[in-house]
Amino acid sequence: MVFEEKTVSSEVKFEGRIIKVSVDQVRMPDGSLATRELGGHPGGVGVVALNEKQEIVLVKQYRKAMETVTLEIPAGKLDPGEEHRVCGMRELEEETGLRAGNFAYLGCIYPSPGFTDEVTHLYLATDLKSGTMHPDEDEYLDITWMPITDVAEKIMKNEIPDAKTVAGVLKTLYKLQSQRA
């Protein structure tokens, strides 16, 4: 069976600073029509910053969409035309004041492919050097260091449900395990 949906029409309903929302009519594999409400997003980057003590830095901030405070790996949105590696290094320094001597690509995730085209690229930052935090003017955050094994435990207890953090920690633990083998 062919699983492709062909776009018949697309109408932008909202275009904001971060997202664009459209309603698309698509032709299904069986020939029928269906409606898709889609969110366009420029994509982003998440960074697992791991120090020599096997601790990672987490950003604590309020997330309005979820109406709660979250613990997440440092992350941010891609600027137009920006390379994801550059974005990751920029966001790491803005949110934590850290710079990395090593910046390894871990791959990407689709945070919610049922309705958005967002792609989040993940990096592992090591050989960390301290600098100065300079968050965006509308960002209120705090940072904390936690052993990566404790973060994994909090993820498994659903105390850290953020998708990029879950994926970034999983990919980092796999990479570390592979390096030991």
N, C-alpha and C positions, 0 to 999 in steps of 0.2 A: 504494500500500500504506500502511496505517496502521501507524505505528511505536510506538504507545503500549502500555505494559504496565500492566494493571490489578492493583492489590494485592488479593489474596484474603485474606491473613492476614499478620500481622506480630508477631514475638515478640522483645522486647528480651532479649538475652543478657548484656549488660554495660553498665553506666552508670557512667562515671568522671568525673573532674574536667574532662576536656577532650573526650572522645569518648563516644559511645553506639554500641553495636554491636547490630544487629538482624538477624534472618533472616526474610526475606519470601518468601511464596509469591505468584507473579504469574501472571496469565493473559496468554499471548502473543497476538499478532495472529491466529494461526491457531487459537486456542482451547486449545492445550496449556498445561500448567503448567510453571513453572520456579522455581528457588530463587535468591534474590539475598541475598548477605551484604553488608550496608550499614553504613557508618560515618557517624554523624551528627556534625557538627562546627559550632561556632558561627560559623565564618568568621574571616577575618583581614584584615590590611592590610599591604602592603609599600610602602616609600617610597624613591624614587630621590632622594637629596639631592645636588644639583648645585651646585658653587660656581662663581665667576666664571672660574676657570682650566679649566673643563670637566672637573673631577674629581668623582668620586662617592665617598661614604663607604661602606665595606663593613664588615660585622661578621664577625669571625672567631670561630667557636665550635664546640665539639664537639657533634655530633648523634648521639645514642645509636642511633637507628633505623638509621642508615647506618654506624655505627661509624667515623666519620671526622670530621676538622675541615673545616668548610666556610667559604667566603666568600659572604656574602649581603648583600642590601640590608637595612637595618633593617626589622623586621617584628614583628607580634604578633597575638595572638588578641583577637577582639572580646569585651568583657564583655557580659553580658545587657542588652539594651536600648540598648547604646551605638551611636552613629552612627559609621560607618566613618571619616569625616573626623576626628572627635575622637580615635578610636583611633589613627589614623596619626600625628597630631601628638603624642599622648602617647608612643607607642612610639619615635618619632624622638628625643624629648628623653630618655626613659629610657635608651635604648641608646647614644646618641651625645652627649648634652648639647646638641644643636642645636635651634634653633627657626627656623621659616621665615617670612619675610615674605610669600611667595607659596606657595600650596599648591594645585596644579592636579590635578584628577581625570584619570587616564589610562584608566580603565575597569576591568574585572574579568576574572579568569581562573577556570576550574574546574581546580584542580591535578590531580585524578584522578577524573573523573566516572564511571569504571567501578565505583567502590565507595563513594565518599563524596559528600555533598552540600556539601562545603566550597566557599565562594566567597572568593577573595582579591581585595580591592580594591587598586588601585595608584594612587599619587600621585607627582607630581613636585614636590619642594620646592626652592625657590630663594630668593635673598635671605636667606642663612643667617646666623644669629647664634649665637655660642658661649655655652654655659651649662655646667651640671654634669650629668654622667652619673649616673643612679641606677637601675641594672638591678635586676630582681627578685632576691630573696635566693638563688634557686637558679640564677641566670644568671651564667656566667663567660664573659666575652667581651672582645675587644679590637677596636679600630677601626683602619682604615687608609684612606687616601685614594689613589685611583688614577684616572688619566685614563680617561674613559668609553670612548675608543677602545681602550685596553689591556684594559679589562673585556670589551668586545665580542670582542676577539681571544682572550682566555682562555675566553670562552663557546664560541667556534667550535672551540677546541682541546679542548673538554670538560673544561677545568680548573675551570670554574664551571658545574656542572650544575643548580643549584638553580632550580626552575621559576619562582618569582616573580621572581628576579633576571634570568633570561633574558628573561621577558616584559616586566618593567619597563624593562630597558635597551633592548630592541627598540622599545617604545612611546616611550621618551624620544628615542632617535635619530631615529625617524620624525617626532616632533613638532618636534625641532630642525631637521631637514631641511626640513620643511614651512614653518617660519618663515623660513628663508633664501630659499625659492623665491618 
